[in-house]
Amino acid sequence: MRQEIKSPIGARKVMQKISLEEGLVAYQCEESAGVYITQQDYWSWIKKQPERLEHLPVFELARSVIETETVAKLCPETSTIMMRCKVGHEFQFYIDRSRTGGIWLDAGEWGALKDRNFHDELHLIFTEPWQAKVLEQQRQLMTKNLLEKKLGLELLEEIESLKKKLEGHPHRSYAVAYIE
């Protein structure tokens, strides 16, 4: 018999077993509406999926995500501190992972991931390659923000347009040399 799974939020009440997707068992906190998926339940579900889904772009009407806390959470299974990682890929939230491999998602996060077909990649978010890409995306955004501040939006857009035109151009290096 499985031990009681306690919420990492608030009073740490026992969570209710739910079906998050067909064949995917999760445990939901009645206080926060967050969900916890054990590693065993996740892998059982992922093995039954036909193949990884193609990522979809950000939609204007994406589901809202409620960030309930920014402090460390305790694992619902072991009461140890969970690791927190940024999802990236234009998602503005973090998810938490237990040393058991279980994953905690705050209210709305599963829906946001599912809306863009990232829900079948929870196991990848905590890997070095994924997190390296998240850091690179953050670096690119910081660079773009700095350039927009220094050059202005109009000039930056013109430069980005020119950059796209020059991609793959056989004489790109001449254009770059001319600008310098």
Secondary structure, DSSP 8 states (H G I E B T S, - for coil): -----B-SSTT--B-EEEEEETTEEEEE-TTT--EEE-HHHHHHHHHTSSS--------TT---------S--B-TTT--B-EEEEEETTEEEEEEE-TTS-EEE-TTHHHHHHHTT-GGGHHHHTSHHHHHHHHHHHHHHHHHHHHHHHH-HHHHHHHHHHHHHHTT-TTHHHHHHHH-
